[in-house]
Amino acid sequence: MNKLACSSFLALFFLDYLAFGLKVLPRAISWAPEILSLLILAVLALYLAKGYKIALDKKYLVLLSLYLFLILAGIVINGLSFTTIFVGARVYLKHLPYFLLPAVACFTDSQLKKQLKLLFFLLVLQCPISLFQRFIQFRKDLSGDAISGTLGLSGTLSAVMLCSIAVLFAFYLKKKISLRFFLIAALCLFLPTTINETKVTLLLLPIAILVPVLFTYQGSRLKAFFVACTAGCLLVGVFVPIYDSVAIPGQGIMDMFTAKTMLKDHYFLGNKYGKIDPKNPDYSDKRLSYEDYRRGDSIKEAVGMVTKSPLHFIIGLGIGNVKRSFDKSLNGEYATLGYRHGAYAILFSNLIWEIGLAGLTIFMLFYYFIFRDAVFLAKFNDVFGTFALGWAAVTAILTLLIFYSNYIHFNVINILFWYFSGVVANRAFGVRALARQALHRAELRAASRVPHTSVPA
């Protein structure tokens, strides 16, 4: 099981890059995460057949059941074709085996350490690759969008790096690494975000640094807060000048806050896209794609579309029904409409369009429970508790990113998030179970010491 997890990490970090970035492997290799997901599912089925159990709290099992029922209901009610179901399953189901894997394998401390060390190596490797891309491979490009390491997109790279800094800071707060190691490693992980022009870094960095401080139980919180502020100021001090030096003239950090229309043009464009006409999916005043759509308008369009039908508002239009694929024969019924009206601009809109308010609610409940379990584990000083402290910040970051990006399609974020969330959920379940057993034994011992008294006739 441990080897399967590590193999998945290597596949997530390199196969897409080799296929699309360097083009030394065929496009079909990008299906590796799906194939690994099916393999994990088969292994889990064998383990369950042997008598292993899914060591997760009932709340997760209930949510998983509701999630699968909602997907099935959307398929039946919307009358989805097989190809649409196939495309949708790639998006909405492939992460589930990764989430369940730790719940069956129940990894040990040493196994988790090995996984984290491998992941840390893969993350640090993004720094030299990003520098190579910025100053050699794409040195003539004015934009930093091509600076993505091995992760495909600049935004994906920045999100992953900031999440890794949050976990790294948790290891410092728990005194598992020295301050010197933390600062050097954090700068190495942070550098790629300064040269790929991802402005959301300034919003996510405080979360990555401050959330672990809020929930740390190790040492003085005041000292931890001081270190967090110092590290944050240092990283921002590095970020702003480097970002401005490589940014397109007029689009630097200060320009974003001083230009009167910069913020508005990046998030809202009013009625410039044309109106939605559900009866005519090909209708559009302007042939724009999700890449042209602004995030605020994407939310308005998504809510405006599905609220026309109460049923669609609840369950959505069905998985894959708004998905636009590289092969037109795989496009869903609403693919053109969704593509031109920002359905895939951010995850919030994506979920509203395809699995409705119910699906969005289930996702948010998952995130809430994962965050709560991470905070619960953070009080312990072992490797799981230390990791969980950082994972609380990661969960907060990805919750915010629901309204900023559509990372459900980016395997390295989506799969890693669900896998390590499974690690946290499984460990929290185990700790609570041991606590209940200890309490029960204590109650039995206390009851055995109560002197027996006879009842008079």
C-alpha positions as CSV (number, residue, x, y, z in Angstrom):
1,M,0.0,0.0,0.0
2,N,2.8,2.4,0.9
3,K,4.5,1.7,-2.5
4,L,1.2,2.3,-4.3
5,A,0.9,5.7,-2.6
6,C,4.5,6.7,-3.5
7,S,4.0,5.5,-7.1
8,S,0.9,7.8,-7.3
9,F,3.0,10.8,-6.1
10,L,5.6,10.2,-8.8
11,A,2.9,9.8,-11.5
12,L,1.1,13.0,-10.4
13,F,4.3,15.1,-10.5
14,F,5.9,13.8,-13.7
15,L,3.7,12.0,-16.2
16,D,1.6,15.0,-17.4
17,Y,4.8,17.0,-17.6
18,L,6.5,14.4,-19.7
19,A,3.4,14.1,-22.0
20,F,2.4,17.7,-22.4
21,G,5.4,19.7,-21.2
22,L,8.3,17.9,-22.8
23,K,6.2,15.8,-25.2
24,V,8.4,12.7,-24.8
25,L,5.5,10.5,-23.8
26,P,2.1,9.9,-25.6
27,R,-1.0,11.7,-24.4
28,A,-2.5,8.5,-23.2
29,I,0.0,8.5,-20.3
30,S,-2.0,11.3,-18.7
31,W,-4.6,8.7,-17.9
32,A,-2.2,7.1,-15.3
33,P,-4.0,8.7,-12.3
34,E,-7.3,7.2,-13.4
35,I,-5.7,3.8,-14.0
36,L,-4.0,4.0,-10.5
37,S,-7.4,5.0,-9.0
38,L,-9.0,1.8,-10.5
39,L,-6.0,-0.2,-9.3
40,I,-6.4,1.2,-5.8
41,L,-10.1,0.4,-5.9
42,A,-9.4,-3.2,-6.9
43,V,-6.8,-3.5,-4.1
44,L,-9.3,-2.0,-1.6
45,A,-12.0,-4.5,-2.7
46,L,-9.5,-7.4,-2.1
47,Y,-8.7,-6.1,1.4
48,L,-12.3,-5.7,2.3
49,A,-13.0,-9.2,1.0
50,K,-10.4,-10.4,3.4
51,G,-12.1,-8.8,6.4
52,Y,-10.5,-5.4,6.6
53,K,-12.7,-2.5,7.5
54,I,-12.9,1.1,6.4
55,A,-11.6,2.9,9.4
56,L,-13.4,6.2,9.0
57,D,-16.0,8.0,11.1
58,K,-19.6,7.4,10.1
59,K,-20.0,11.0,9.0
60,Y,-17.6,10.4,6.1
61,L,-19.4,7.2,5.1
62,V,-22.7,9.0,5.1
63,L,-21.4,11.8,3.0
64,L,-19.9,9.4,0.5
65,S,-23.2,7.6,0.3
66,L,-25.1,10.9,-0.3
67,Y,-22.5,12.0,-2.8
68,L,-22.8,8.8,-4.9
69,F,-26.6,8.9,-4.6
70,L,-26.6,12.5,-5.9
71,I,-24.4,11.6,-8.8
72,L,-26.6,8.6,-9.7
73,A,-29.8,10.8,-9.4
74,G,-28.2,13.4,-11.7
75,I,-27.4,10.8,-14.3
76,V,-30.9,9.3,-14.3
77,I,-32.9,12.5,-14.1
78,N,-30.8,14.3,-16.8
79,G,-30.7,11.2,-19.0
80,L,-26.9,11.3,-19.5
81,S,-25.3,9.3,-22.3
82,F,-22.6,6.8,-21.6
83,T,-19.9,9.0,-22.9
84,T,-21.0,11.9,-20.7
85,I,-21.0,9.6,-17.7
86,F,-17.5,8.4,-18.6
87,V,-16.2,11.9,-18.9
88,G,-17.9,13.0,-15.7
89,A,-16.6,10.0,-13.7
90,R,-13.0,11.0,-14.4
91,V,-13.7,14.3,-12.6
92,Y,-16.0,13.3,-9.8
93,L,-15.0,9.8,-8.8
94,K,-11.3,9.2,-9.4
95,H,-10.3,10.8,-6.1
96,L,-12.5,8.6,-3.9
97,P,-10.2,5.5,-3.9
98,Y,-7.3,7.8,-2.9
99,F,-9.4,9.0,0.0
100,L,-10.3,5.5,1.1
101,L,-6.8,4.0,0.7
102,P,-5.4,5.3,4.1
103,A,-8.7,4.2,5.8
104,V,-8.0,0.6,4.9
105,A,-4.2,0.6,4.9
106,C,-3.9,2.5,8.2
107,F,-0.4,3.8,7.5
108,T,2.2,3.8,10.4
109,D,4.3,6.7,11.5
110,S,7.3,5.5,9.6
111,Q,5.3,5.0,6.4
112,L,3.9,8.5,6.6
113,K,7.4,9.9,7.1
114,K,8.6,8.2,4.0
115,Q,5.7,9.6,2.0
116,L,6.3,13.1,3.2
117,K,10.1,12.9,2.5
118,L,9.4,11.8,-1.0
119,L,6.8,14.5,-1.5
120,F,9.2,17.2,0.0
121,F,11.8,16.1,-2.6
122,L,9.3,16.4,-5.4
123,L,8.3,19.9,-4.2
124,V,11.8,21.2,-3.8
125,L,12.5,20.0,-7.3
126,Q,10.0,22.5,-8.7
127,C,12.3,25.4,-7.8
128,P,15.2,24.6,-10.2
129,I,12.7,23.5,-12.9
130,S,10.8,26.8,-12.5
131,L,14.0,28.8,-12.7
132,F,15.0,26.9,-15.8
133,Q,11.6,27.6,-17.4
134,R,11.6,31.3,-16.5
135,F,15.1,32.3,-17.5
136,I,16.0,29.7,-20.2
137,Q,13.1,27.8,-21.7
138,F,10.5,30.7,-21.7
139,R,12.8,33.7,-21.3
140,K,11.2,35.5,-24.3
141,D,7.7,35.3,-22.8
142,L,6.5,38.4,-21.2
143,S,4.0,36.5,-19.0
144,G,4.8,34.1,-16.3
145,D,1.9,31.8,-17.1
146,A,4.2,29.1,-18.6
147,I,6.2,28.8,-15.3
148,S,4.6,25.8,-13.8
149,G,7.4,23.4,-12.9
150,T,6.1,19.9,-13.6
151,L,2.6,20.7,-12.5
152,G,1.1,22.0,-15.8
153,L,-0.2,25.4,-14.7
154,S,1.3,28.4,-12.9
155,G,-1.7,28.6,-10.6
156,T,-1.5,25.0,-9.7
157,L,2.2,25.3,-8.9
158,S,1.6,28.3,-6.6
159,A,-1.3,26.6,-4.7
160,V,0.7,23.5,-4.1
161,M,3.8,25.4,-3.0
162,L,1.8,27.5,-0.5
163,C,0.2,24.4,0.9
164,S,3.6,22.8,1.3
165,I,4.8,25.9,3.2
166,A,1.9,25.6,5.6
167,V,2.8,22.0,6.4
168,L,6.5,22.9,6.7
169,F,5.7,25.7,9.1
170,A,3.7,23.2,11.2
171,F,6.8,21.0,11.5
172,Y,8.7,24.0,12.7
173,L,6.1,24.9,15.3
174,K,6.1,21.3,16.6
175,K,10.0,21.5,16.8
176,K,10.5,18.8,14.3
177,I,12.8,21.0,12.1
178,S,15.0,23.9,13.0
179,L,14.2,27.6,12.2
180,R,17.1,27.7,9.7
181,F,15.9,24.6,7.8
182,F,12.3,26.1,7.7
183,L,13.4,29.4,6.3
184,I,15.7,28.0,3.7
185,A,13.2,25.4,2.6
186,A,10.3,27.9,2.7
187,L,12.3,30.3,0.4
188,C,13.0,27.5,-1.9
189,L,9.4,26.5,-2.1
190,F,8.2,30.1,-2.3
191,L,10.5,31.2,-5.1
192,P,8.5,29.7,-7.9
193,T,5.4,31.6,-6.9
194,T,7.3,34.9,-7.3
195,I,8.2,34.3,-10.9
196,N,5.0,32.9,-12.3
197,E,2.8,36.0,-11.7
198,T,0.2,34.4,-9.4
199,K,-1.3,37.3,-7.5
200,V,-3.4,35.1,-5.2
201,T,-0.2,34.2,-3.4
202,L,-0.6,37.4,-1.4
203,L,-4.0,36.2,-0.2
204,L,-3.1,32.6,0.5
205,L,0.3,33.2,2.2
206,P,-1.2,34.6,5.4
207,I,-3.5,31.6,5.7
208,A,-0.6,29.2,5.2
209,I,1.3,31.0,8.0
210,L,-1.3,32.0,10.5
211,V,-3.7,29.0,10.6
212,P,-1.0,26.7,12.1
213,V,-0.2,29.4,14.7
214,L,-3.9,29.6,15.8
215,F,-4.1,25.8,16.4
216,T,-0.7,25.0,17.7
217,Y,-0.4,23.5,21.2
218,Q,3.4,23.5,21.3
219,G,5.2,26.2,23.2
220,S,4.3,29.9,23.2
221,R,1.7,31.0,20.7
222,L,3.0,34.6,21.0
223,K,6.5,33.4,19.9
224,A,4.9,31.4,17.1
225,F,3.0,34.4,16.0
226,F,6.1,36.5,16.0
227,V,7.9,33.9,13.9
228,A,4.9,33.7,11.5
229,C,4.8,37.5,11.0
230,T,8.6,37.6,10.5
231,A,8.5,34.7,8.0
232,G,5.5,36.2,6.2
233,C,7.1,39.6,5.9
234,L,10.3,38.0,4.7
235,L,8.5,36.0,2.0
236,V,6.4,39.0,0.9
237,G,9.6,41.1,0.8
238,V,11.0,38.5,-1.6
239,F,7.7,38.1,-3.5
240,V,6.9,41.7,-4.4
241,P,10.2,42.9,-6.0
242,I,10.8,39.6,-7.9
243,Y,7.2,39.6,-9.1
244,D,7.4,43.2,-10.3
245,S,10.7,42.6,-12.0
246,V,9.4,39.8,-14.2
247,A,5.8,41.0,-14.6
248,I,4.5,42.7,-17.7
249,P,4.8,46.5,-17.4
250,G,1.7,48.0,-15.8
251,Q,0.6,44.7,-14.3
252,G,2.8,44.6,-11.1
253,I,1.6,44.1,-7.6
254,M,1.3,47.8,-6.9
255,D,-0.5,48.4,-10.2
256,M,-3.2,45.9,-9.1
257,F,-4.0,48.0,-6.1
258,T,-3.6,51.4,-7.5
259,A,-5.2,51.1,-10.9
260,K,-8.9,52.0,-10.6
261,T,-10.2,49.3,-12.9
262,M,-7.6,46.6,-12.4
263,L,-9.5,44.7,-9.7
264,K,-12.8,45.1,-11.4
265,D,-11.5,44.0,-14.8
266,H,-9.9,40.9,-13.3
267,Y,-13.0,39.7,-11.5
268,F,-16.1,41.3,-13.0
269,L,-16.9,42.4,-16.6
270,G,-20.5,43.2,-16.3
271,N,-22.6,42.3,-19.4
272,K,-19.7,42.0,-21.8
273,Y,-20.3,38.3,-22.4
274,G,-23.8,38.3,-23.7
275,K,-26.9,36.6,-22.2
276,I,-27.5,33.0,-21.4
277,D,-30.1,31.2,-23.5
278,P,-30.7,27.7,-22.2
279,K,-32.8,26.8,-25.2
280,N,-30.0,27.5,-27.6
281,P,-26.6,26.3,-26.3
282,D,-24.8,27.7,-29.3
283,Y,-26.0,31.3,-28.6
284,S,-23.5,33.9,-27.5
285,D,-23.0,37.5,-28.3
286,K,-19.2,37.0,-28.0
287,R,-17.4,33.7,-28.5
288,L,-15.6,33.7,-25.2
289,S,-14.3,30.8,-23.2
290,Y,-13.9,30.1,-19.5
291,E,-10.4,31.5,-19.8
292,D,-11.9,34.9,-20.7
293,Y,-14.6,34.8,-18.0
294,R,-14.1,36.6,-14.7
295,R,-14.7,34.8,-11.5
296,G,-17.4,37.1,-10.1
297,D,-19.4,36.8,-13.4
298,S,-18.9,33.1,-13.5
299,I,-20.7,32.8,-10.1
300,K,-23.6,35.0,-11.3
301,E,-24.0,33.0,-14.5
302,A,-23.9,29.6,-12.8
303,V,-26.5,30.6,-10.2
304,G,-28.6,32.4,-12.9
305,M,-28.6,29.3,-15.1
306,V,-29.5,26.5,-12.6
307,T,-32.0,28.5,-10.6
308,K,-34.3,28.6,-13.7
309,S,-35.2,25.0,-12.7
310,P,-35.5,24.1,-9.0
311,L,-34.6,20.5,-9.7
312,H,-31.4,21.6,-11.5
313,F,-30.6,24.0,-8.8
314,I,-30.6,21.1,-6.3
315,I,-28.9,18.3,-8.3
316,G,-27.3,20.2,-11.2
317,L,-27.2,19.2,-14.9
318,G,-25.3,16.0,-14.3
319,I,-21.6,15.0,-14.1
320,G,-19.8,15.7,-17.4
321,N,-22.9,17.3,-18.9
322,V,-21.2,20.7,-19.1
323,K,-17.7,19.3,-19.7
324,R,-15.9,20.3,-22.9
325,S,-13.4,17.6,-23.9
326,F,-10.5,17.5,-26.4
327,D,-12.7,15.2,-28.5
328,K,-16.0,16.9,-29.5
329,S,-17.8,13.5,-29.5
330,L,-17.3,13.4,-25.7
331,N,-18.8,16.8,-25.1
332,G,-21.8,17.0,-22.8
333,E,-25.2,18.5,-23.9
334,Y,-24.4,21.8,-22.2
335,A,-20.7,21.9,-23.1
336,T,-20.8,24.8,-25.5
337,L,-23.1,26.8,-23.3
338,G,-21.0,26.2,-20.2
339,Y,-17.7,26.8,-21.9
340,R,-18.9,30.2,-23.2
341,H,-20.4,31.3,-19.9
342,G,-17.7,30.5,-17.4
343,A,-18.9,27.1,-16.0
344,Y,-15.3,26.0,-15.5
345,A,-13.8,29.3,-14.5
346,I,-13.9,28.3,-10.8
347,L,-14.8,25.2,-8.8
348,F,-17.9,26.8,-7.2
349,S,-19.4,27.4,-10.7
350,N,-18.3,23.9,-11.9
351,L,-20.1,22.2,-9.0
352,I,-23.2,24.4,-9.2
353,W,-23.6,23.6,-12.9
354,E,-23.1,19.9,-12.7
355,I,-24.0,18.6,-9.2
356,G,-26.0,21.6,-8.0
357,L,-26.4,23.1,-4.5
358,A,-26.6,19.6,-2.9
359,G,-23.2,18.7,-4.4
360,L,-21.6,21.9,-3.3
361,T,-23.0,21.4,0.2
362,I,-21.6,17.9,0.4
363,F,-18.2,19.2,-0.7
364,M,-18.2,21.9,1.9
365,L,-19.2,19.5,4.6
366,F,-16.3,17.2,3.6
367,Y,-14.0,20.2,4.0
368,Y,-15.4,21.2,7.3
369,F,-15.1,17.7,8.8
370,I,-11.6,17.3,7.5
371,F,-10.6,20.7,9.0
372,R,-12.2,19.7,12.3
373,D,-10.3,16.4,12.4
374,A,-7.1,18.1,11.5
375,V,-7.5,20.5,14.4
376,F,-8.3,17.6,16.7
377,L,-5.1,15.8,15.8
378,A,-3.0,18.9,16.0
379,K,-2.9,18.6,19.8
380,F,-0.7,15.5,19.5
381,N,3.1,15.8,18.9
382,D,3.7,12.7,16.7
383,V,4.2,12.9,13.0
384,F,0.4,12.6,12.3
385,G,-0.4,15.5,14.7
386,T,2.3,17.6,13.3
387,F,1.2,17.0,9.7
388,A,-2.5,17.6,10.7
389,L,-1.6,21.0,12.1
390,G,-0.4,22.0,8.6
391,W,-3.3,20.2,6.9
392,A,-5.7,22.5,8.7
393,A,-4.2,25.4,6.9
394,V,-4.2,23.4,3.6
395,T,-7.9,22.7,4.0
396,A,-8.6,26.4,4.6
397,I,-6.5,27.4,1.6
398,L,-8.4,25.0,-0.7
399,T,-11.7,26.0,0.7
400,L,-11.0,29.6,-0.3
401,L,-9.7,28.5,-3.7
402,I,-13.2,27.0,-4.5
403,F,-14.1,30.6,-5.3
404,Y,-10.9,31.4,-7.2
405,S,-9.8,28.4,-9.3
406,N,-11.1,25.1,-10.6
407,Y,-8.6,22.7,-9.1
408,I,-10.9,19.6,-9.3
409,H,-9.4,19.1,-12.8
410,F,-5.8,19.3,-11.6
411,N,-4.8,15.9,-10.4
412,V,-1.8,17.0,-8.3
413,I,-4.0,19.2,-6.1
414,N,-7.2,17.2,-6.1
415,I,-5.8,13.8,-5.6
416,L,-3.1,14.8,-3.1
417,F,-5.8,16.7,-1.1
418,W,-8.2,13.8,-0.9
419,Y,-5.4,11.3,-0.2
420,F,-3.9,13.2,2.7
421,S,-7.4,14.1,4.0
422,G,-8.0,10.4,4.1
423,V,-4.8,10.0,6.2
424,V,-6.0,12.7,8.6
425,A,-9.6,11.3,8.8
426,N,-8.3,7.8,9.4
427,R,-5.9,8.8,12.2
428,A,-8.6,10.9,13.9
429,F,-10.9,7.9,13.8
430,G,-8.3,5.7,15.3
431,V,-7.3,8.1,18.1
432,R,-11.0,8.6,19.1
433,A,-11.6,4.9,19.1
434,L,-8.6,4.3,21.4
435,A,-9.8,7.1,23.6
436,R,-13.3,5.5,23.9
437,Q,-11.7,2.1,24.6
438,A,-9.5,3.6,27.4
439,L,-12.6,5.3,28.9
440,H,-14.6,2.1,28.8
441,R,-11.8,0.2,30.5
442,A,-11.5,2.9,33.1
443,E,-15.2,2.7,33.8
444,L,-15.0,-1.1,34.2
445,R,-12.1,-0.8,36.6
446,A,-14.0,1.8,38.6
447,A,-17.1,-0.4,38.7
448,S,-15.0,-3.4,39.9
449,R,-13.7,-1.4,42.9
450,V,-17.2,-0.6,44.1
451,P,-17.9,-2.8,47.2
452,H,-20.8,-5.2,46.9
453,T,-23.6,-4.6,49.3
454,S,-26.4,-7.0,49.9
455,V,-30.0,-5.9,49.7
456,P,-32.0,-6.6,52.9
457,A,-34.9,-8.9,52.5
